[in-house]
Amino acid sequence: AAQQQLQASIIHEQQLLTALSNEPGMNSERVRLQSHIETMQRQLSDLPGYLSGMITQAVDKTAHSGFTATLLDGSEYSALRAQVSDTLDLALFQLPAVHCAHVTLGHSVGLSVGARLYTIGNPVGLAYTVTSGIFSGERQQGTQRLLQTDAPINPGNSGGPLLNEAGEVIGINTMAVRGAQGLGFAIPIESALEEFPVIRSSL
């Protein structure tokens, strides 16, 4: 959708630029249009970076009022400010709590194909839903290593943990392939630790 919107905007402004080409006294407007067209063309050539910037801006705006987290025991924490990753589909915020219930971190390296895995999330608003599946192997998306599983990852599961049978977090659910059954992906926990060193330093 972003790609189509950029392409449509470029065409529209190129048409305006052509229409103004013979109009006297419109030099400043022509310069402004040309500059904006070049900016949009750069955004189109680096669509992932453009979308990442849009998401970061949206999160930053939201962060002024803050995020709210509600735990299973009903404890609620508000006005939480997120730290957003520049390279991964991840954001991090810390709860201002002592002795907060938590999950143990595990390792995704060396995970056996066929190993049983579990997801926890809020798919379609159904809080604290657990689903299970198996580890199908590793996939590469550019420079990013991803874990593939057939455990159902539905809207609301994204950002939730991917756990092994010992209850250890070995990944963070990130996406499912639309129109396909049993194709879900998670960011390895090692990538999250590398992206947010503060997690490792607090262990």
N, C-alpha and C positions, 0 to 999 in steps of 0.2 A: 504493500500500500504506500509506503514511504517512497519507494522507487517510482511508482506511477505518479505520485503527487509531484515529486521533483521534476520528472520528465515533462509533465503537463505545464508546470510553472515555467520551465525553461522555454518551451515552445511559445507560451503566451507572451513572455517578456521579449523573446526574439521577434515576434510579430509586432509588438509595440515599438521596439527599436527600429525595425524596418519602416514602420509608419512615420516615425519621427525623423528619419534620415534626411529628409528635404525640408523639414520645418525650421524656419529661422528662430534664433533665440532659445533653442532647446538643447544647447551643448551640455549644460550641467545635468539635465535629465538623461541624456544619452549616456553620459559617463557613469551616472548612478546605475542605470539599467545594465550596462555592460559589465560593471563591477559585480552586480548582484548575480548576473548570469554566470560569470566565471566562478563565483562562490558556490552556486548551486551545482555546477559541473564538477567541482572538486568534491563536494559532498556526495554526488552520485558515484564518483569513481572510488570513493572509500565509504560505501554504504554502512558496513559494520561500525566504523568509527563514528559516523554521523549519528546512527541510532544510539550508540553507547553514550554519546554526548547528550542527546535528547533525554535519555533515561536518567542520566546523572543530574541534569538540570531539574527534571521533575521530582526526583528524590530529594534534591537539595531544597526545593521549595516546600515539599512536604515536611522536611526535617525541621523547619522553623516552628511548626506546631507540634511535631514529634510523632513517633509511632507509639502504639499501645500494645502490650503483650499481656495475655491472660493465661495463667498456669492452670493445671488440672485441679489444684486445690482451691481455685477461685481467686488467688492472689493476682492483683492487677498492677502493672507498672506502666506509667504514661510518660509523655514528653521524652521519649528515647530518640536519640540522634543516631543516624546510621552512618557508617563508613562504607563507601561504595568502591568496589573493585574497578580498576581501569581496564582489566583484561578479561575477567570472567563474569558470568551472570550471577554475581554474588554481592550481597551486602551484609554488614555485620553491625549489631548493636549489643551492648552489654547491659545486663540487668543489675540495678543497684541493690543487690541482695546478698546476704550472707547465708551460707549453707543451703544454697538453692539446689533443688533436685536437678540432676543432670544425667546425661548419658556418657558412657566411656568411649574414648576414641580407639579405633582399631587400625588395621592396615589393609589397604586394597592391593598392594603389591603381592604377587604370588597367589592370588585368589584362584581357586580351582574352578574350571568351567563345570557347571552343573551344581555348584554350591548353592544351598538354599539361602535366599535373601528376603528381607522384609522392609516394607515402607510404612511410615506413619505420616498422616497428613489430614487435611480437611477437604477431601474431594467433594465438589458440588455442595459445600457447606456442611457436610456430615463430619463433625468434629471427632478427632481421635480415632480415625479409621485406620486399621492395619490391613495391609495386603501382603501377599507373599508370591515369590517366583524363584527363578534360578538365575545364576550368573551365566551370561551367554558369551562373554569374552570382552576384550578391549577394542575400542575403535578410536581412530585418530581423526580429529576435526581441525585441520590446519596444524598448529603446534600443540593443540589441546588434547590430552588423553581423556577419554570418556569410558565409563563402565556401562556395558549394555546388559539389561535385564528384561525378563518378561513379566516381572512384577508390575501390576497395573499402576501407571502413573497418570492420574486424571487431573483436570484443573483443580487446584487446591493442594495437590501433592508437591508442587514445585517448591523447593526450599526446605522440604522435609528431609529427615535422615533416611539413608539406606543402611540397613543393619545386617550383620551376619547372625548366625545362630547363637552366638555368645552375647548378643545384645550390644555389640560394639558398632559404632558408626564408622562405616568404611567409605561412605560417599554422601553427596548431597544431591537429591533429585533435581533435575533441571528441565527435562523435556520428554515428550513422547512424540512419535511420528504420527501425524494425522492420517487417518484412513488406513492405518495398519494395526494389527493386533499383536501384542507382545513385543513391541519395540519401544523400550524406555531407556533413558540415559541418565547417568549421574556423574557429577564432578567428583573425582577421587578426593578423599579427605586430605591426602598429602598436598594436593594443589591448594586447598583452602588454607592449610597451615603455612604454605609458602607465601600465599597472597596476604595473609593477615598474621604476621609474626607475633602479634600481641597474644594470640590464642596459645601459641607454643610457650611463650614466656610466662603465662599464667598457670601452666600445668604443674 
